[in-house]
C-alpha cells in the first residue's frame, strides 16, 4: 500500500520522545521511506528538545546538528501554531503543554506520542479526535501492522551504531520507554500477574 497525504497516519511527537536518542532514532527511522507514519513537531517542541539535550551536557554544536538533521530530513514535519490557538486550549491542565495539542490540531494529527499522559487528558484530546499514545503502545501497534518493516528498520539502526537489534531494544526496556515492545521484538512472553 502506498501512503498518500489523504490516508497517512500522522503523529505529533512530543519533546519527551525526541530526547532519548535510541527512541528518537527508532521513531524517525519508522517515518523514513518506506514510511510507516508521518511525524509532526513545532518549533516549540524542537526548542524543548534542544534545552533538554543541553541539560544532558550535549554541546551546542551537537544539539544544532541533531535538530538541523531532523528539520532537513523531515521538512514536512514542521507545524506552525498561532498563539491564540495555544491560549484557547484550557482543557490541557499545564499551560506549558498546550502548544503540543495546538500543533497536533494544526497538523491534523491522529495521535500525540508522549511519555506524559497526565498532562494530556483523554477527554480533552477526544474533543479534537486525537489519541494519546505512549511509545510502547505506538511501537507495538506499528509492529503488528508491519513486523517485517519494523524489524528491518531496527536492524538498520543497530548496524548504524555497530550493535545488535537486542542491544537497541534492551535500551527501551532499561529506560522504561517501551519495555513491552522490547519483549515483543525479542519474543519474550508476557508474565502473568498471579496476584
C-alpha positions as CSV (number, residue, x, y, z in Angstrom):
1,X,0.0,0.0,0.0
2,X,1.3,3.4,-0.9
3,X,0.7,6.1,1.7
4,X,-0.7,9.4,0.5
5,X,-1.4,12.5,2.4
6,X,-5.1,11.5,2.4
7,X,-4.6,8.3,4.3
8,X,-1.3,8.7,6.3
9,X,-1.3,8.0,10.0
10,X,0.0,11.3,11.4
11,X,1.6,11.6,14.8
12,X,2.7,14.6,16.8
13,X,6.0,13.7,18.6
14,X,6.3,15.4,22.0
15,X,9.7,16.6,23.1
16,X,10.0,13.8,25.7
17,X,10.1,11.1,23.0
18,X,12.6,13.0,20.8
19,X,15.2,13.5,23.5
20,X,16.3,9.9,24.3
21,X,18.5,9.0,21.2
22,X,17.6,5.3,20.8
23,X,13.9,6.0,21.0
24,X,14.1,9.1,18.8
25,X,16.1,7.3,16.2
26,X,13.7,4.4,16.1
27,X,10.7,6.7,15.7
28,X,12.4,8.7,12.9
29,X,13.5,5.6,11.1
30,X,9.9,4.4,11.1
31,X,9.0,7.7,9.4
32,X,11.6,7.4,6.7
33,X,10.7,5.8,3.3
34,X,9.1,3.4,3.2
35,X,7.3,5.4,5.9
36,X,5.0,3.7,8.4
37,X,3.6,7.1,9.6
38,X,4.1,10.8,9.2
39,X,5.8,12.7,12.1
40,X,4.9,16.2,13.2
41,X,6.5,18.8,15.5
42,X,6.7,22.5,16.1
43,X,9.5,25.0,16.8
44,X,8.4,25.0,20.4
45,X,8.8,21.2,20.6
46,X,12.3,21.3,19.0
47,X,13.3,24.1,21.4
48,X,12.3,21.9,24.3
49,X,14.4,19.1,22.8
50,X,17.4,21.4,22.5
51,X,17.1,22.6,26.0
52,X,16.8,19.1,27.4
53,X,19.9,18.0,25.4
54,X,21.9,20.9,26.7
55,X,20.9,20.0,30.3
56,X,22.2,16.5,29.5
57,X,25.6,18.1,28.7
58,X,25.4,17.9,24.9
59,X,27.4,20.8,23.5
60,X,25.7,23.5,21.3
61,X,27.2,22.0,18.1
62,X,25.8,18.5,18.9
63,X,22.4,20.0,19.6
64,X,22.4,22.1,16.5
65,X,23.5,19.1,14.3
66,X,20.7,16.9,15.7
67,X,18.0,19.4,15.3
68,X,19.2,20.5,11.8
69,X,19.2,16.9,10.7
70,X,15.6,16.4,11.9
71,X,14.5,19.6,10.2
72,X,16.2,18.8,6.9
73,X,15.2,15.1,6.8
74,X,11.6,15.8,7.7
75,X,10.8,19.3,6.4
76,X,7.1,18.4,6.1
77,X,7.0,17.6,9.9
78,X,7.0,21.3,10.9
79,X,3.7,22.7,12.1
80,X,3.3,26.5,12.7
81,X,1.0,27.2,15.6
82,X,-0.8,30.5,16.3
83,X,-0.6,31.8,19.9
84,X,-4.4,32.3,20.0
85,X,-4.9,28.6,19.5
86,X,-2.5,27.8,22.3
87,X,-4.3,30.1,24.7
88,X,-7.7,28.6,23.8
89,X,-6.7,25.1,24.8
90,X,-7.7,25.4,28.5
91,X,-8.6,21.7,28.7
92,X,-4.9,21.0,29.0
93,X,-4.1,21.4,32.7
94,X,-0.5,22.7,32.3
95,X,-0.3,25.8,30.1
96,X,3.3,24.9,29.1
97,X,1.9,21.8,27.3
98,X,-0.9,23.5,25.4
99,X,1.4,24.1,22.4
100,X,1.7,20.4,21.9
101,X,-2.0,19.9,21.4
102,X,-2.1,23.1,19.3
103,X,0.5,21.6,17.0
104,X,-1.4,18.3,16.8
105,X,-4.6,20.1,15.9
106,X,-2.9,22.3,13.2
107,X,-1.1,19.3,11.8
108,X,-4.3,17.2,11.8
109,X,-2.6,14.5,13.8
110,X,-4.2,11.2,14.6
111,X,-2.3,10.9,17.9
112,X,0.2,12.6,20.2
113,X,3.1,10.4,21.1
114,X,4.2,11.2,24.6
115,X,5.5,9.8,27.9
116,X,3.4,12.4,29.7
117,X,-0.1,11.0,29.9
118,X,-1.1,13.1,33.0
119,X,-1.0,16.4,31.2
120,X,-2.9,15.2,28.1
121,X,-6.3,14.1,29.4
122,X,-8.2,11.7,27.1
123,X,-11.4,13.7,27.4
124,X,-9.7,16.9,26.2
125,X,-8.0,15.1,23.3
126,X,-11.2,13.4,22.3
127,X,-12.8,16.8,21.5
128,X,-10.3,17.1,18.7
129,X,-10.4,13.4,17.7
130,X,-6.7,12.9,18.7
131,X,-5.4,9.9,20.7
132,X,-2.6,9.9,23.2
133,X,-0.1,7.1,22.8
134,X,2.9,6.0,24.7
135,X,6.0,5.0,22.8
136,X,5.3,1.4,23.9
137,X,1.7,1.4,22.5
138,X,2.8,3.1,19.3
139,X,5.7,0.8,18.6
140,X,3.6,-2.3,19.3
141,X,0.9,-1.0,17.0
142,X,3.4,-0.4,14.2
143,X,4.9,-3.8,14.7
144,X,1.6,-5.5,14.4
145,X,0.8,-3.5,11.3
146,X,4.1,-4.4,9.6
147,X,6.5,-6.5,11.6
148,X,9.0,-7.0,8.7
149,X,9.4,-3.3,8.1
150,X,9.8,-2.6,11.8
151,X,12.4,-5.3,12.3
152,X,14.3,-4.1,9.1
153,X,14.4,-0.6,10.5
154,X,15.6,-1.8,13.9
155,X,18.3,-3.8,12.2
156,X,19.4,-0.8,10.2
157,X,19.5,1.2,13.4
158,X,21.6,-1.5,15.1
159,X,24.1,-1.7,12.2
160,X,24.5,2.1,12.1
161,X,25.7,2.0,15.7
162,X,27.6,-1.3,15.4
163,X,25.2,-3.0,17.8
164,X,22.6,-5.8,17.6
165,X,18.9,-5.4,17.5
166,X,18.7,-6.8,21.0
167,X,21.1,-4.1,22.2
168,X,18.8,-1.4,20.7
169,X,15.6,-2.9,22.2
170,X,17.3,-3.5,25.6
171,X,17.6,0.2,25.9
172,X,13.8,0.6,25.6
173,X,13.3,-1.9,28.4
174,X,16.1,-0.4,30.7
175,X,14.8,3.1,30.4
176,X,11.1,2.1,30.6
177,X,10.3,3.8,27.4
178,X,9.0,0.8,25.5
179,X,9.5,-2.4,27.6
180,X,6.6,-4.4,26.2
181,X,7.7,-3.6,22.6
182,X,11.2,-4.8,23.5
183,X,9.7,-8.0,24.9
184,X,7.6,-8.4,21.7
185,X,10.6,-7.9,19.4
186,X,12.7,-10.3,21.4
187,X,10.0,-12.9,21.6
188,X,9.6,-12.8,25.4
189,X,6.2,-13.9,26.6
190,X,4.5,-11.5,29.0
191,X,4.4,-12.7,32.6
192,X,1.0,-13.5,34.0
193,X,0.1,-11.5,37.1
194,X,-0.8,-14.0,39.8
195,X,-1.8,-11.5,42.4
